[in-house]
Amino acid sequence: MDLDVFVAAHRAEWSRLDALVRGRRRLSGAEVDELVGLYQRVMTHLSVLQATGLDQALAARLSSQLARARAAISGAHSSTWRSLGRFAAVSFPAAAYRVRWWWLGCAAGSILVAVLLGWWVARSPSVQASLLPKSQAANLVRHQFSGYYSQYAAQSFAAKVWTNNALVAASAVITGILLGLPVIFALFENAVNGGIVGGLMTAHGRAAEFWGLILPHGMLELTAVFLAAGAGLRLGWTVIDPGPLPRPRAIGEAGRVLVTIALGLIVVLAVSGAIEAFVTPSPLRTWARIGIGAAAEAAFLGYLLVFGRRAVAAGESGDIAEAPDVLPVSG
């Protein structure tokens, strides 16, 4: 096939398709029919180019043109509220559900490390002495730990907590591309810190206070962190094993799903931050504060399970609705 002849023969149709797409809001009935017909013909042109492999750049341009035409034909410009609703009901839960074994693995590993380390610290006075001098340890368990939750005004503390947790989650998301190694280190560091503090509090007879202050917000907060970490590790594994797709395309798809999860976690972390600021230091009884945190955690997990499983069963991946066009590849 002579590429120059092919382009010359069909350039006018491509230009006309572009013109109809740009003026889609003012099209008559006949022009809408013309738009659909041109869309089908240009689809054929793209298939010919992909089969011959003569000009991948032209094929990519036609693919982008067809995507815009498809949006014009199907009326893909949905309202903002509809888009937000779809994100909440489909995209985010689907993305989270698809990487569920990754973040559940992160949760199991982190909790195991924290519990074993806390048990070791609580039972070993020599380990406690190597971590902190007696006076500092006493100050930590009697004042610093509980005082952390009430030293700021609730609104300011909620914003501070949300920002900090968002940075932690974003770090897990961003560094996943580095084969997931920074994510594993961050999870281990977080588990070690929690285990040490819990062990010291238990050794000084304040285990009930520790759990009473950690659990109300910690259940939802840690779930969000584990979800971010699991998604980051999934991206890192995609770098190693892209599966049947070309590596750049597989990484691109995994990266876009990662962005979907990161956006959804903004809301989840805002809720956990509000619980930490307003519920954790509140005068409510311990069972009531933990009950509020458990209800929030159960609601979030139930949401992911019900909506996520339904979306994945319907073929949703959590990728954006209109993924970028890709160059044709062989194989």
N, C-alpha and C positions, 0 to 999 in steps of 0.2 A: 504494500500500500504506500502511495506517495503522500507523505504527511502534509506537504504544502498544498497539494490539490484538495486533500481532505479538509484542511482548515478553511481554504478559500470557499469550498462548497457549502460549509455549514456556519461560517462566521456570522452571517446575517441572522440565522435562527438563534444563535447564542445571544447576540445583542438584543434581539427582540424579546427573548425570555427575560433578560435583565430588566428591560424597560417595563415589561408587564409586572414584574415583581416589585419594582420601585413604586409603581402606581397602583398597587393592589387594592387600596381603599376606594378607588374611583372606577373600578372596572365594570363594564357592562356585562350582560349575560354572555354575549358572543365572545367578549375578550376573556372571560373566565374559561370558556370552552377552549379558546386558543391557547391559554396558559397551560391547561391540562395536556393538550395535544403536544405542545412544545416540550413540556416536561418529559413526556414519554419518549419523544424522539431524541432528546438530548441524553436520556438514560441509555438509549441504544448507542449513541455516539461514544459515551463513556465506556460501554462494554467493549466496543471495537478497539478503543485505545488501550484498555487494560489487557485485551487479548494479544494485541501486537506488541505492547510494551515499548512503543516508539518514543513517547514523550511523557514521562511521569509527571513533570511539572504541569503540563496541560491537563493531564488526567486529574491531578489534584485540584486545579482551578475549576474544572467542570464539576467535580464532586462538591466543592463549596457552593457553586452556583445552584446545583440541584438541591442542596440542603436548604438554601434560602427559598427556593421555589416550593419545596415540600412544605416548609413552614407557612408560606403564603396560601397554599392550597388547603392545608389541614387546619388553618387558623390556630397555629401553635402559640400565638402570643396571648397566653392566659393572664389573668389578673394576678397582681402581687399576692393577694390573699389566697387565691387558688394555688399558686406556686408554693407559698408557705405551708399550706395545708398538705400538699403532696409531699413536701419535704418531711414534715412531721409524721405523716401517716405511712409513707412508703420509703423514701430514699434513706433517711437516717436509720430507721430500724432494720431495713434490709442490709445496709452496709455493716451495722453492728452484729447482726445475726450471722452473717456470712463469715465473720472472723471470730465467732464465739469461742471456738476451741483455743484460739491463741490467747484471748484475754482471760479465759477461765484458767488456762495454764499459768498465766502470769499471777493470777490471784492465788492459786493453790501454792505455787512456789514461794511467793512472797510471804504468805501467812505462815507457811511451814518454817521458813528461816526465822521470822520474827518470834514465833512461839518457842522454838528450840533455843534461840539465843536468850530470850527473856527468862526461860526456865533455868538456863545455865547461870545467868547473872544473879537471879533471885536466890539460888542455892549455894552460891560460892562467895563468901566474904572477901576472899583474896582477889577475885575478879572485880568485885565492887571497888575495892581499894585501889586497884590498878587503873580504874576508869576515872574516878574523881576522889579528891580528899574528902574526909568525913563531913567537914563543915559545908563544902559545896554540894555534896550529895543531899545533906539534910535541907539545905536552902532550896534545892531543886524540888524535892518531894513535898516540902511544906508550903512553899510560897510561889516559886517560879512557874511550876506546871499549871496550877489552878489560876494563878494571876494572869497568865497569858491571855485567857479568854475574857477577862474583864478589864484589862488595862486601857482599852480604847472605847470611845463611843461606839454603839452598836452599828450605826450606819457606816462609820469610817472603817470599822473592823471588817464588816461584810465586804466592802470594796477592796480592802487590803488582802483578805483571804481569797476572794475571787481572782484578783490579779495574780497572786502567787500561784494558785492552783492552775490557772490558765497557762501560766508560763511553764509549769512542770509538764502539763499535758502537751503543750506545743513543742516542748523540747523532745518529748518521746515521739511525737509525730515527725518532726523535722529530721531527727538523727536516725530514724529507721533506715534511711537510705544507706547508711554506713554499716551495712550488714547486720544492723540491730545491736551491735556491741555496746554503744553508749546507752541504749535502752536497758539492757541487762544490768549494766553497772548502776544506773540510776535506781532501778528497782531494788537491787541488792542494798544500796546505800540507804534507801528509805526503810527497808525492812530491818536493817541493823539499828538504825536510830530508834525506830519504834520498839524493837526488842529490848534495847538497853534501857530506855526510859521506863518501859513496862516492868522490866526486871528490878530496877531500883525502887520503883513505887511499891512493888510487891514485897520486896525485902524489908521495907519500912512499914509494912502493914497498911498500905494505902491502895491495895489492888482495886477495891470497890470504887474508890474515887477516880482511879485511872480509867476504868471501863465506863464509869458514869459520865466522864468528860469526853472520852474518845468516841464512843459508839453513836451518840445522837447524830453527829455530822459525818463521822468517819466512814460509816457503811456506804453512803452514797458517794462521798468524796473519793474513797479508794476505788470504788467500782469504776468511776469515771477515769481515774488514773490508770487502772488496769486495762480498761478499754482502749485508751490512747496508746498504751505500751503494746498491747496485743496487735493493734493495727500497724504500729511502727515495725514490730518484728515481722509481721506478714509482708510488709514492703521490703524489708531486708532480705527475707527468704526469696522473694520474687527476683531480686537481683541475682541470687545464686541459682535459682531454678525457675525460669520463666514459664515452664510448661510448654504447651504446643505453640504459643505465640512467639513472634520475634521479641527479643529482650526489650528493646525500646518501647514497643507497643504495650507489652505486659506491664512494664514499670509505669508507663503513663496511665494505664487503667487503674492499677493499684494506687497510684498517687492521687488520682481524682477521687477514688473511694475514700482515701485517707482524709482528704479535704472535707468530704461530706461528714465524716465522723467528727472531725475537729469542730466544724460549725455546730453540730448538734450538742457537743459537749460544752459549748459556751453557756447554754441554758442550764444544763445539768449542774455545772459547777457554780452557777449563780444561785441555784436552789440550795446546794450544800453549803455555800458561803453564808446564805441567809440563816440556815439552821445553826451554823457554828456561831454566828454573831448574836442571834436573838433567842435561840433555844438552849444551846449548850450552857451558857452562863446564867440562865434564868433561874428564878427561885422555885420552879416546878420540881416535884418529886423526881427522883432518879428514874423510876419506872415510866413516868410520863414522858420525860425527855427522850429516853431510849425508845419508847413506843412511837414517838413522832418520827424519829430517825428510821426505825424499822418500817413504818408505814411508807415513808418516802422511798426507801430502798425496794420494798415489795412492789410498789407502784411502778417504779422504773424497770425492774426486772420483768414484771408481768407485761408491761408495754413492749419491751424488746421481744419477749417470747411470742406474744400474740400477733402483734403487727409485723414483726420481723419474719416469723415463720410464714405468715400469709403472703407477704411481699415476695419472699424468695420462692415460694411455691408457684407464684404467678410469673416467675422469670425475671424479677427485678434484681439488680446487682448493687444498687446504691450509687452507680455512676451517674453523671449529669445527664439530663434528658437528651441534649444534643451534643454528643461527644465530638471532638475535633475530627476533621477529615484526615484520613491517613493515606499515604501513598500505597499503591498496589504492590503486593509482594508475591513472590512465587513460593510454592510449597505450602 
